[in-house]
Amino acid sequence: MTMLGFLIVFPLIIAAILLVVRNNAARSVVVVAASLIIGLASIWLVAVGLNGASPMYFELSSPLIDGICTAVGVVVAVTVVCFGVKYKNPLAVVLALIQVALSLVFEMGFAHGIHVETPLYYDQLTLLMVFIIGIIGSAICVYALGYMEDFQAHEPEGSPDRRPTFFALMFVFLSAMFVIVFSDHLVWLFTGWEVTTLCSFLLIAYTRTEEAIRNAFRQIVMNLLGGISFAIGLFVCALSLNTLSLTEFLVIGQLAPHIAVLAVTAFAFAGVTKAAQMPFHTWLLGAMVAPTPTSALLHSSTMVKAGVFLLVKLAPVLALCPIPGGMLTFVGGVTFLVCSCLAITQSNAKRVLAYSTIANLGLITACAGVGTPEAVWAAAFLILFHAIAKSLLFLCVGTAEHHIGSRDIEDMDLLFDRMPSLARFMMLGIMTMFIAPFGMLMAKWATLEAFTTAGDVLLIILLAFGSAATFMFWAKWMGKLAGIAGQSRNVELTVHTSEWIPIMLMAVLIGLGCVGLPLISINLVEPYLYYVYGELAFPIGFDNLLIAGIAAIVMIVVIFAGLGHSTARKVDVYLAGISVDNNNRTFKNSMSGVTQATARNWYMKDWLGEQRLDLFGTVACGVFIAALYVVAALSAAGLF
């Protein structure tokens, strides 16, 4: 229990220190040292947890912590209200007041009579999240040192330096995520949930531009809706089930799903908003206005992963509750297909990553809705490999943007010449997302096996067409990176060391994850499934996993082989003897005019544009969620 408390409290102490540290050198020392400590502590906890197949529960009776949770909820609401009044956003103010009113009424009127003997715990799924938060999350904090130095240098002269607040929020974020994954007490979990919502709001609004403020309020409004739904779930747990323990709730839900249906639906709705599923996906797209470390943190190791973590924990109950389970399978499947198609239409690299994130979260959501052991196995590996690969890609895009002056994929011509190392890391991240034998595609293979076993034809169709769209937008991007023509100056020589280290760490984690996939399955995922379901699931055999891991390592070696040691002679571009300007790749065409030789991607905006598909997905998912929420309420009241 000491280590659990350390991982929760230590980032808060670092956040308080960073608020007052203004010197760059001192800040770097604090962030690097703190990230290293958090990473090592996380590895130690995972190593200790591997020794046991059963969860570990810790007794802790502290009215003080309950009071702190209540106070944190009030602080979150007051902060949102103050910003809402300042920027004239009445909807955010009203929702914040409703949520804090529900929380206070619950705490004062219902929660005191219910005692949770073991409010802290960890199991194998928790340990997987600890690895993601502690290693990937802290690495992103280190990356932010160099990135934010360049970011501040590009700010208008005289702009205030808000980096102390930025780094403090990053570490508060990590602490809140540890609270979420370690809490068996649903009220404590809800407190961490609220804190991540507020931190996201403040980080998205970091630049204080009109667009940043507008997108930050979109995020807070949508996640406050989820927070209100979470509070409703707490009321139902207290009144109908007489428990606030997540573990007890899951047991009751499996024994009497008809009693728990409204609470499960309420928690599932909260997870859908946090995981940015349609119709709530726009808040995650809006988060792209924030600095790249914020995008990486929101998309990979925190925020959205909190949503799918809760959904996967609910999976055993969702398998028995057709109302919330059906809601998640439909919403997740439609989100995966629609957002994969929408990613095809984007040339902005960060928006491609955003749509890809939403799509993959949709796949995880659908797996949770199916709720079988095979589906949960697939969801666990989708979470892991998505976190690593997407972190790598966000960090690469952020670094490329600062050095080539653009985040547009069409401006990444000659990136193999301009940033040879970074281009390879970027290609590795892309290959991990969609090419065999890397882990993400292995997890999708397992997803197909799970959907087939469940007999859900609609999900199989959505997975097939969504995967085809996924192949198209990733292949377009990788093709742009792989094209080499001409001579360009290497501009990656000025990349900060604090940026290279996390990027290389993510690449190493991809290799270790791929080759260690069967070991992760045996020591983490399968023990969790056996404890929860009483049975093992092997969607993919050990031998196939091992062969895939070895093949992935070979491919990684090929990608980076010879980097920095090429002796090939570079020559000017040759355009069939009719060149006008070789450096700009222009030539005389058949009409004696001048044409530039270019290679551009196809985006199909007229067919798959946001105005077409976004409206369809938003309306379909929104209506479906609302209808099933009402049905769940009527069912709980005995009227349906």
Secondary structure by P-SEA (a helix, b strand, c coil): caaaaaaacaaaaaaaaaaacccaaaaaaaaaaaaaaaaaaaaaaaaaaacccbbbbbbbbbaaaaaaaaaaaaaaaaaaaaaaaaaccaaaaaaaaaaaaaaaaaaacccccccccccccccaaaaaaaaaaaaaaaaaaaaaaaaaaaaaaacccccccaaaaaaaaaaaaaaaaaaaaacccaaaaaaaaaaaaaaaaaaaaccccaaaaaaaaaaaaaaaaaaaaaaaaaaaaaaccccccaaaaaaaaaaccccaaaaaaaaaaaaaaaaccccccccccccccccaaaaaaaccccaaaaaaaaaaaaaaaaaaccaaaaaaaaaaaaaaaaaaaaaaacccaaaaaaaaaaaaaaaaaaaaaaccaaaaaaaaaaaaaaaaaaaaaaaaaaaaaaaccccccccccccccccaaaaaaaaaaaaaacccccaaaaaaaaaaaaaaaaccaaaaaaaaaaaaaaaaaaaaaaaaaaccccccccccccccaaaaaaaaaaaaaaaaaaaaaaaaaaccaaaaaaaacccccccccaaaaaaaaaaaaaaaaaaacccccccbbbbcccccccccccccccccccccbbbbbbbbbbccccccccccaaaaaaaaaaaaaaaaaaaaaaaaaccc
